[in-house]
Amino acid sequence: MSLIRILYVGGPTAVIEIGPWRLITDPTFDPPGKRYFFGWGTASRKLHGPAIEFSKLGPIDAVLLSHDHHADNLDRAGRQLLPEMGAVVTTEASARRLGAGARGLAPWGTTVLQATGRRPIEITATPCRHGPRGSAPIVGQVTGFSLTWECQSHGSLWLSGDTVLFAGLHDVARRTRVSAAVLNLGGVTFPWLSGPLRYTLNADEAIELCREINPRSVVPLHFEGWKHFREPRDTAIGKFDASPFRDRTHWLARGATIEIDV
């Protein structure tokens, strides 16, 4: 048995405890109310601040940063706090921009977290497409992460990153035995720029993906807290409740913690 703990801070941000390791996803710690510009005429306002201040989270050993160039995944406070969070694992482009020893991974590249007296964690970057076909030059590089370590009972811990359903996620299903899936939802759209075209998973796509990867547990993130998240929490819950994954999906309140066997 290998139990992990996930603390939901808000938006895409969660603290994941794997034994003595403490990892954080996409750090966002700004207060609500600010407006952010993402480029190409896109913008959004932050609606919720973090449920827990960074100073109260305790030590962080590493950051799993899907990308650095959108403020709903790394906001101003999160960026300022990065030096206090240990190793940063991200895309190759983000690592070049961040510098300071950030570890940049190409899709299916790997790195290992190691420390004396701790079991190492292998981190493998998994593909993302953060928008419709052909949008990569606009939206930039994004990555997901598959985490493996000794004594896992059922498979990897997989974090989707910001992505829509595309061929690269089918590769994840073929190449990775996923026990727990942390999925970034929200059904992001920018109607004034690209109409109904989406930039993250909605619940329907996430359910279709789960039919392929068949995870034992699903933990949604990135579905509330920003104005450009278009699919409300209750809508997404209703769709998962009508799916075969109803009893496997854990919708955390901000500030709540769950233990999962992986």
C-alpha positions in Angstrom: 0.0 0.0 0.0 1.2 3.5 -0.8 -0.9 6.3 0.6 -0.5 9.9 -0.6 -2.1 13.0 0.7 -3.4 15.9 -1.5 -4.2 19.3 0.0 -6.2 21.5 -2.3 -5.1 25.1 -2.1 -7.2 26.5 -4.9 -7.3 26.7 -8.7 -4.4 24.5 -10.1 -2.5 24.5 -6.8 -2.3 21.5 -4.5 0.3 20.1 -2.1 1.0 16.4 -2.6 2.7 14.5 0.2 4.4 11.2 -0.8 6.0 9.9 2.3 8.3 12.6 3.6 8.3 14.4 0.2 6.1 17.5 -0.2 5.4 18.7 -3.7 3.3 21.6 -5.0 1.6 22.0 -8.3 1.3 25.2 -10.3 1.8 27.7 -7.4 -0.9 30.5 -7.4 -0.9 32.7 -4.2 -2.1 36.1 -5.4 -5.2 37.6 -3.7 -8.4 37.7 -5.8 -9.5 40.7 -7.9 -6.5 41.2 -10.2 -6.8 41.1 -14.0 -4.2 39.2 -16.0 -3.3 39.2 -19.7 -2.3 36.0 -21.4 -1.5 37.4 -24.8 -3.3 37.5 -28.2 -6.1 39.5 -26.7 -6.9 37.0 -23.9 -7.4 38.1 -20.3 -9.0 37.0 -17.1 -9.7 38.0 -13.5 -8.8 36.0 -10.4 -11.9 35.3 -8.4 -10.6 33.3 -5.4 -7.4 33.6 -3.4 -5.6 30.6 -1.9 -7.4 28.7 0.9 -4.1 28.6 2.8 -1.3 31.1 2.8 2.0 29.8 1.6 3.7 30.6 4.9 1.3 28.1 6.6 1.9 25.2 4.2 5.2 24.0 5.7 8.3 23.1 3.7 8.0 22.3 0.0 10.6 20.0 -1.6 9.7 20.5 -5.3 7.4 22.3 -7.7 5.6 20.5 -10.5 5.0 23.5 -12.8 3.0 22.7 -16.0 4.0 26.1 -17.5 5.3 29.4 -16.3 3.8 31.8 -18.8 0.1 31.9 -17.8 -0.8 33.5 -14.5 -3.5 31.0 -13.7 -0.8 28.5 -13.3 2.0 30.7 -11.9 0.9 34.1 -10.7 3.0 36.9 -9.3 3.1 35.7 -5.7 3.8 32.1 -6.8 6.7 33.3 -9.0 8.2 35.3 -6.2 8.0 32.3 -3.9 9.6 29.8 -6.2 13.1 30.2 -4.5 11.5 28.9 -1.3 10.0 25.8 -2.9 13.0 23.6 -3.8 13.5 22.0 -7.2 11.3 23.2 -10.0 10.4 20.7 -12.7 8.7 22.1 -15.8 8.9 22.4 -19.6 12.2 23.1 -21.4 10.9 26.6 -22.4 9.8 27.4 -18.9 13.2 26.3 -17.5 15.0 28.6 -19.9 12.9 31.5 -18.8 13.1 30.7 -15.1 16.7 29.8 -14.9 18.0 29.2 -11.3 18.5 25.5 -11.9 14.9 24.7 -13.0 14.7 21.3 -14.6 13.2 21.4 -18.1 11.8 18.2 -19.6 10.7 17.4 -23.1 7.7 15.1 -23.4 8.6 11.6 -22.0 11.8 13.0 -20.5 12.5 12.1 -16.9 14.2 13.5 -13.8 14.6 12.0 -10.3 14.0 13.7 -6.9 16.6 12.3 -4.5 17.5 13.0 -0.9 19.3 11.1 1.8 16.9 8.8 3.7 14.1 9.1 1.2 12.9 6.9 -1.6 13.5 8.6 -4.9 10.6 9.8 -7.0 10.9 9.5 -10.8 9.1 12.3 -12.7 8.2 11.8 -16.3 6.9 14.6 -18.5 3.8 13.8 -20.4 2.3 15.5 -23.5 -0.1 18.4 -23.3 -1.8 20.5 -26.0 -3.1 23.6 -24.3 -5.7 24.5 -27.0 -7.1 23.5 -30.4 -5.0 21.9 -33.2 -2.4 24.3 -34.4 -2.4 26.5 -31.3 1.0 25.5 -29.9 2.9 28.5 -31.3 0.3 30.8 -29.5 -0.1 29.0 -26.2 3.4 27.7 -25.8 4.8 24.6 -24.2 2.9 22.9 -21.4 3.5 19.6 -19.6 1.9 17.0 -17.5 3.7 14.7 -15.0 3.7 11.0 -14.2 5.3 10.2 -10.8 6.5 6.7 -9.8 8.4 5.4 -6.8 9.0 2.1 -5.0 6.2 0.4 -3.2 3.4 1.8 -5.4 0.5 -0.7 -5.2 -1.4 0.1 -8.4 0.4 2.5 -10.7 1.6 6.0 -11.2 0.3 9.3 -9.9 -0.5 11.3 -13.1 -1.1 15.1 -13.4 -2.6 16.1 -16.7 -1.5 19.7 -16.8 -3.5 22.2 -18.9 -4.6 20.3 -22.0 -7.4 19.3 -24.2 -8.1 15.7 -25.3 -5.7 14.9 -28.2 -3.4 12.1 -29.4 -0.8 12.8 -26.8 -3.2 11.8 -24.0 -4.0 8.6 -25.8 -0.2 7.9 -25.7 -0.4 8.4 -21.9 -3.1 5.8 -21.7 -1.0 3.4 -23.8 2.3 4.0 -22.1 1.4 4.6 -18.4 -0.5 2.6 -15.9 -2.3 5.3 -14.0 -3.6 4.7 -10.5 -4.5 8.3 -9.5 -5.3 11.0 -12.1 -5.1 14.7 -11.1 -7.0 16.4 -14.0 -7.0 20.1 -14.8 -10.5 20.9 -15.9 -12.4 24.2 -16.3 -13.4 24.0 -20.0 -11.4 27.2 -20.6 -12.6 29.4 -23.6 -12.1 32.9 -24.7 -15.3 33.6 -26.8 -14.2 37.0 -28.1 -11.0 35.5 -29.6 -11.8 31.9 -30.6 -15.5 31.3 -30.0 -16.2 27.8 -28.6 -12.6 26.5 -29.0 -11.3 25.2 -25.7 -8.0 25.4 -24.0 -8.4 22.8 -21.2 -10.4 19.7 -20.5 -14.1 19.9 -19.7 -15.9 17.1 -17.8 -17.0 15.3 -21.0 -13.5 15.1 -22.3 -12.1 14.1 -18.9 -14.6 11.3 -18.6 -13.7 10.1 -22.1 -10.1 10.1 -21.1 -10.8 8.2 -17.9 -12.4 5.5 -19.9 -9.0 5.0 -21.5 -6.7 5.3 -18.5 -9.2 3.7 -16.0 -7.7 5.3 -12.9 -8.6 4.1 -9.4 -8.9 7.7 -8.2 -9.6 11.0 -10.0 -8.9 14.4 -8.3 -10.0 17.4 -10.4 -8.2 20.7 -10.1 -8.2 24.0 -12.1 -12.1 24.2 -12.3 -12.7 27.3 -10.1 -11.2 30.5 -9.1 -10.8 32.3 -12.4 -13.3 34.0 -14.7 -12.2 32.2 -17.9 -13.0 28.8 -16.3 -16.2 28.3 -18.2 -17.6 25.0 -16.9 -18.9 25.5 -13.3 -18.0 23.1 -10.6 -21.6 21.9 -10.2 -21.9 21.1 -13.9 -18.7 19.1 -13.9 -19.8 17.2 -10.8 -23.2 16.4 -12.3 -21.5 14.9 -15.4 -19.1 12.8 -13.3 -21.9 11.7 -11.1 -23.6 10.3 -14.2 -20.5 8.5 -15.3 -18.8 5.2 -14.2 -16.3 7.3 -12.3 -18.7 8.8 -9.8 -17.4 6.8 -6.8 -13.8 7.3 -7.9 -13.8 11.1 -8.2 -12.9 13.4 -5.3 -14.1 17.0 -5.5 -12.2 18.8 -2.8 -13.3 21.9 -1.1 -10.5 24.5 -1.0 -8.4 23.8 2.0 -9.5 20.2 2.2 -7.2 17.1 2.2 -7.7 13.6 1.0 -5.6 10.4 1.3 -5.4 8.1 -1.8 -3.9 4.7 -2.2 -1.7 4.5 -5.3 
